[in-house]
Amino acid sequence: MNRYPLWKNVLVAIVLMLGLLYTLPNFYGEAPAVQISSVKATIKLDTALLARIDDALKAAGITPDGLLSDPNSIRVRLKDGDTQLKAKDALQKALNPDVNDASYSVALNLLSSSPQWLTSIHALPMYLGLDLRGGVHFLLQVDMKGALTKRLDGTAADLRTLLRDKDLRHSGINREGNNVVIKFRDAVTRDKARDLLGDNQPDLSLVATQDGADFKLTGTLKPAAEKRIQEYAIKQNITTLHNRINELGVSEPVIQQQGVDRIVVELPGVQDTAKAKDILGRTASLEVRMVDDENSSNAAVMEQAGRGQPPLGTDFYTERGGRPLLVKKQVVLTGDRLTDAQAGFDNQTHEPAVHLTLDAAGARIFKDITRDNVGKRMAILLIEKGKGEVVTAPVIRSEIGGGRVQISGRMSTTEASDTALLLRAGSLAAPMDIIEERTIGPSLGAENIQKGFHSTIWGFTAIAVFMSFYYLLFGFVSVVALASNVLLLFALLSLLQATLTLPGIAAIALTLGMAIDSNVLINERVREELRSGETPQAAIRAGYERAWATILDSNVTTMIAGIALLIFGSGPIRGFAVVHVLGILTSIFSSVVLSRGFINLIYGSRRRVDKLSIGQVWKPGNATK
């Protein structure tokens, strides 16, 4: 009567075995490590770097527990924290002899200590949040005025191109504060321009004025356009930060918007605040400027520029081949106009190159620049971490249209791929400042884990004592099912590589209470069936079947609330919601399927059961008169 078919017993056994297997990595803990990653697009992590790291560690008398390498980083696993700090200092000196021009980021990190055979089947420990693992936290303030200024500068360039295409002469286009002012010599041209720009620039509100002999059009961004630009700036900055941090191999970073103009960045496991700032600063942008050919060919001027005194309106750079170059300060095109960047080869020379695709406005600007400057040199600069590098400075042979641009010259295949990757990651849509930073040490994280673990254990123990005392054997089965529930929950968190935070531990404690509540309903229903005169076997069957509807209803309503927290919550609330939702799923399975499976194994094989070990069952006939 109360027996599972063989396939169901096998299924339950497999689920429990998988739960145990995927929970195991969490018991091995984490080992201190040093993570090395490149901070320049032109420097790649290769086998030669592994040899340098090994030599530096040997010279410092350090024997690592292992070296792990992936395309984005090399991680050195070490025995303890003291050795970790010693290794970091040794590697910093060996890899970055010039502190002001570092080639590699050397940061403290943590690695899982689970054995290789578990890792090979993707049995990995769950990620721990900043409050449990330690790491760095930043609150970034996005400069919304800077975003609007950047957009207005781009709009001014678009207006200049548009008026030139339509052969409408103007006396100058300048940005004045939050306005773009266009000057004309007569009212007729101004009115034609207003009609043209009104159709092509819907984001601008145009006002015609006259100042003496100057006829002006003053363009101001509409409120709806300002709001859209600011929202885009936040989203673009978050995307850029995600791309850069993910490429550097930081495990489970948290990058999310807070309020209207702030971004929260949390990097679990990273203990070096300076290096974390370095990671955040790793964004690259493209600039196209014209070369000052006249002064670049003057030896005396170039010598003076090399000493830090370039001519007015120019910047001094060095090409990749080492040749000095003077580039005009005026930026004629930026990476904001890029829609794609892919590594490839030059069709003529077959050298590695980066193929860029510009948007419509960028294509028009580039076409005009190349048409008006045939025979002159154009410098394409890659700006990374505030420092510019001239990737190439070719001579413009003819007008280039179509929005397809190629960067080539003295570039390896790896450098072309890395440059394309950096450009695809994009530049920040608006400047950002760090207004809050804090570091949570691993010792504090370990203390939080210990307190959370102890609270969960004491809660579980209290439940186990009560259930075993009040429901006897059925209570003990409920406790076993509850332990299985925790096992499956940890396995799911590990399998999904979810992040466990301190609120998540609170959600585990809540899951214990909700899961045992289902078993209380089942046990009381079985008692009720016994009171009504049902046989023990019939009481077991009816108790589980009739309690199922109540258990399902209560868990579904709680699941709805958990999903709402998951969708609309952020930060600690989201961490709580993830564990809460997964805990509801595992509690339904453990309290109904697993507990009945254990009861079936105990009572299902008996033909006759006289009494169930479920505690005192009160019957009306036994009442004292």
Secondary structure, 3 states (H helix, E strand, C coil): CCCCCHHHHHHHHHHHHHHHHHHHHHHCCEEEEEEEEECCCCCCCCHHHHHHHHHHHHHCCCCCCEEEECCCCEEEECCCHHHHHHHHHHHHHHHCCCHHHCCEEEEEEEEECCCHHHHHCCCCCCEECHHHHCEEEEEEEECHHHHHHHHHHHHHHHHHHHHHHCCCCCCEEEEECCEEEEEECCHHHHHHHHHHHHHHCCCEEEEEEEECCEEEEEEEECHHHHHHHHHHHHHHHHHHHHHHHHHCCCCCCEEEEECCCEEEEEEECCCCHHHHHHHHCCCEEEEEEEECHHHHCCHHHHHHHHCCCCCCCEEEEEECCCCEEEEEEEEEEEHHHEEEEEEEECCCCCCEEEEEEECHHHHHHHHHHHHHCCCCEEEEEEEECCEEEEEECCECCCCCCCCEEEEECCCCHHHHHHHHHHHHHCCCCCCEEEEEEEEECHHHHHHHHHHHHHHHHHHHHHHHHHHHHHHHHHHHHHHHHHHHHHHHHHHHHHHCCCEECHHHHHHHHHHHHHHHHHHHHHHHHHHHHHHCCCCHHHHHHHHHHHHHHHHHHHHHHHHHHHHHHHHHCCCHHHHHHHHHHHHHHHHHHHHHHHHHHHHHHHHCCCCCCCCCCCCCCCCHHHCCC
